[in-house]
Amino acid sequence: MKNVLKAAVLAAGAFFALNSSAAEKVRIGYWSSGVSLGYGTVLENKDFLAKRGIDAEFVHFPDVNAPIKALAAGSIDLAFGAPLAGVFSSASEGVPIKIFAATQPADVQFVVPQGSPITSLDQLKGKKVGMSPAGSSVAVIAATLLQGNNHIGPNDFQLIGGNESRLAQFLVQKQVNAAALRSLTIEQLDELKVTSLGSFADEWKKLTHSEAVPYIGVGAVRSQLIEQHPETVARVVAALRDTLAWGKDHRQEVVTLLQQKANLPQRDAEIYFSRWDSMNRITFEPADIDTLKRQHQVFVANGTVKGDVPDNLYDSAAWQAAKSIK
């Protein structure tokens, strides 16, 4: 297996050397809200993909689960920040997709308004809890944690779905008792002070007795593309890596882009930049794959995701090949 992988990496390196000027069309989709919005804005408005020989066509989706449906329908080729739970569910139903990278750690917290009589997660039974829509990775992880650590089943609380800004509004208007919000959103709140009841990271460690941090978003791609053209996906991986590194070192340019292209207020754009590294990743090492596999096992065990996924769902060929691209 190692020899095969080494040969694939060498072959990919030769391909890049010979064809670096050949731009290939790739349709890339992402959810235009939450964490994906900021990273996607930078990726779309800089030329990292073009420099790697990718002629990108970006497709924005207002619904968190829409990129998975678009992959299944063949209307896009690749998605970053795709909801992990949706990928698992689609793969178990036979949709020909692969995971090629882990892209978004679960930087999420359970919170209540400051002064709330609710002081622990086990008190959420029978309550209204706001979070990303049903079927999203946040919703699946939240349900898994509440059930596994606090014996609160999916039918023991009312899930109120919405995007981050809507969830914050629900808290302000007292339409929910608690919410699962990204740390980014919590920092952006100015009308309401909240108290954290626990983070996804800490609750996951408690549930799994491990130091792994769960992922909510991954890079997903049509099986046909990565199987027939792994070098194309490797170029995309290299561009994603370039974007992450550039963003870390260009604070003002990122803030300006988010203001001008994503319509974020300056304060929100600056807060997004401050969490650039904690919210965005591009990695697919064996440890990452092990974490994703464990997430699937835990989700299935708790009934929040149903069905097995194929062994070849995790395809690291493009990630390994991208290591040869400097």
N, C-alpha and C positions, 0 to 999 in steps of 0.2 A: 504494500500500500504506500509506504514512504517513497519507494522508487517511482511509482506512478505519479504521486503528487509532485515529486521533484521534477519529473519530466514535464508535467503540465505547467509548472512555474517557468521552466526554461523555455518551453514553447511559447508561452504567453509573452515572455520577455522579448523573444525574437520577433513575435508579431508586432509588438509595440514599436520596436526599432524600425521595422520595415514599413509600418502603416500609420505612423504617428500623425500624418497629415490627412488621413481619411476620416472625415466626420461621419458618424453614424447616427441615424435618427432614433431617439429613444423618448417615448412618452412617459413622463414622470408625474405621478399624482401625489398630492398631500392634502391633509385636512387643514383648512385655512383658519384655524383657531388654536388656542392653547400653545403648547410648546412648539408645535410644528410651524406655526405662523412665523415666528422670528427667524428660526433657522432656514426655513424655506424661502423667506424673503431675501436673505443674504445669498443663498445658493442661486436663486433665480436671477438676481440682479448683478451678480459678479460673473466673471467669465471662466470660472474654474472648470466647468464641464466642457466648454469649447476648447480650452487649452489641452484637455485630455482627449480630444477628438470626438466629443459627443455633441450632436446637434439636438439639444433638448427642447421638447415641447412640454410645457408645464400645464397641468390640469388641476384646478382648485376644487375642493369638495367641501360643502358646508356641513356635511354629516360625517362624524368620526368613522363610521363603518363603510362609507361609500367607496373609499379606495379599494377595499377588498372585493366589493361587488364589481367594481370596474375591472379589476384584474381577472376575475372569473369570467366576465363578459368579453374580455380581450380588448377593451377600449383604452386601456393603458398597459404599459409594459412593466412598470416598476413603481413601487411606492416606498417612501421612507417614513418612519414614524407610524407605520401601519399598526393598528391595534392587535396586540399579540393574541388576545382571546379570540378575536375574529379570525385570525390566521389559523389558529388551532381548529376552530369549528369548521371553517371552510375546507381545510386539509382533510379533516375526518370525514367530510361529505364527498371527497373525491375531486375537489377542485385542484387542477394542476398548478400549484404554486410552490415556491421554495422560499425559505428564509436565508438571506445571504449576509445579514449583519444584525447586531444588536445596536439600537440607536437611541433609545430613551429609557433611562432608569426611572423607577417609580418614586420620584421626588414629590410625594403626596402626603398630606396629613389629614386626620380626622379633627375637625374643629367645631366648637360651639361659640355662640356670642359670649363675650366676657360677662360674668355674673350669672350665667345660666345655671339652673339647678342640676343640670347633667354634668357630672364630674368624672365619669368613667365610661368606657365603651360598652360595658355590660348593661348600661342604663338606656341604650338605644333601642331596646326591644319595644315594639309598638310605636316607634317614633317615625317622623318623616325625615329622611336623610337625603340631602342633595348630592349629586355626583354626576359624572359623565353618563350619557344615556346607556340604558340596558344593552348589554352585548359588548360594550367598550371594555378595554383592559382594566381601566380604573374601577368600573362597576364590578367586574368579575373578581379582581383582587380584593376589593372591599368586602364583597359578599363572602369570599373565602376566609378572610381574616375574622370577620364577625362570627362566622359559624365555627371556625376551627378554634379560636381563642376565647370566644364569649358565648358559645352555644346559642347564637341568634341566627336562625335559618333565614333563607331568602324570603319566606312568607311572614317572617316575624317583624319586618319593618317595611315602610313604604318608600320605595326608591323614587325620588323626584329627579328626573334627568334634565340636563341642560349644559350649555357651554360654560366656561369659567365665569364670564361676566354675568351671565344670567344667574348662576349659582350664588355669586356674591350678592346679587340683588335680592334673591330669595332670603338670604340670611338677614339682610338689612330690613326687609319687609316682614320678617318673622313668618315666612311661608314654609320654612323647614326648621326642624329643631337642631339639626347638625348638618355638616357637609364634609365631603372628602374633596379637599382643594389642593392644588399644586402649591408648593412653597412659594413659587413666583407670585401667584395670585394673592396669597396671604400678605406678602410684603407690599403689594400694590393697594391693598385696602386702606382707605382713608376715612370712610364714613363709619366704619365699624371695627371695634377691637375684638379679637377672638382669642380663645384659649384652646391650645392643642390638647387633645385627648390621647394622641399617639400617632406616630408616623408609620407609613407602610413599611419602611425599612426595618424599624424596631419590631413591629408586629410580625413581620415575615420571619425574622430571626427567631422570635419566640415560637412561632408555629413550626418551623422546620429544624430548629436547633442547629442552625448553621450561620455563617457570616455572610452568606450570599445576599445581594440586594436584587429584588425582582425587577424585571423590565416590563414597561407598559407598551413600548413601541419597538418595532423591528423593521428592518429593510426586507421587503417581500417582492418577489419577481415571478413572472410567468415561467413555468418550468421549461417551456420550449426555448426561451431566450437564453437562460443560463446553461442549459444543456448543449445547445447548438453554438452559442456565442459567449462562452464564459469570459473571453477577453473584453467584450463590450461591457459586461457587468463589472469587471475588474477596473475598467476605466472610470465607471461611475463611482465605485468605491474610492478610487484615488481622488476624485473630485470632492466627494463627501469629506474625506480626510483633509484635503486642502482647505475646504471651507471652515472646518472646525478649528484648524490651526490658525488660519488668518483671522477669524473672528476673535479669538482669544487675545491677539496682539493689536487689534485695531478698534479700540473702544469707541472713539468719536465717530468713525465711519459707520460702525454697526448701529450706533444710536441714531445717527442721521438717516440711514437707510430705513430703520424701523419707523421713524417719524414720517418720512416722505412716502414710502411705499406700502407700509402696513398700517398707516394712520394711527400710530400709537402716540399718546402724549409723551412729552420729553421724560417725565418722571418714570412712566411705565417702561419706556425704552431703556432708560438707564438701569432700572431694576432687572430687566431681562438680561442685559449684558452682565450684570453682577453675578448671575446664576448660569452663565453660558456653559461653563464646564460641568456643573452638577446636573444640568438638564439634557445635555446633548453628548452623545458618544458615537464612535464608529469603531466597532471591535467585533471579532468573531473567533476568539481563541477557544480552545477546548473548555476552559472554565466557564465561558459565556454559554456555550452550547449545553454544558451540564446544568447550568442554572435554568435555562429555558426548558430542558427536559424535565427538571424537577418541578418547575411551575406547572407543566402540563399534568404531571402525576398528581400534584396537590389539587389542581382545579378539578380533575376527574374524580378524585377521592371525595371531594366535597360536593360533587354534583353540579358545579357551576359551569363546567364544560363537559360535553358528552362525546364519547367515541375516541378510538385510537387514531393516531396520526402515523403516516408512513415513516419508516426509518430514515428515508432519504429526504425528509422535509428540510433538514439542516444541511445546506450545501456550502461548504467552505472553500470551494475551488476558486471562486472569484476573490475572496479575501486573501487567500494564500498567494494568488497570482499578483494581486495588487502590491504585495510587499516588494516585488521586483521593480515597481514603477517608482522612480525617484523624482 
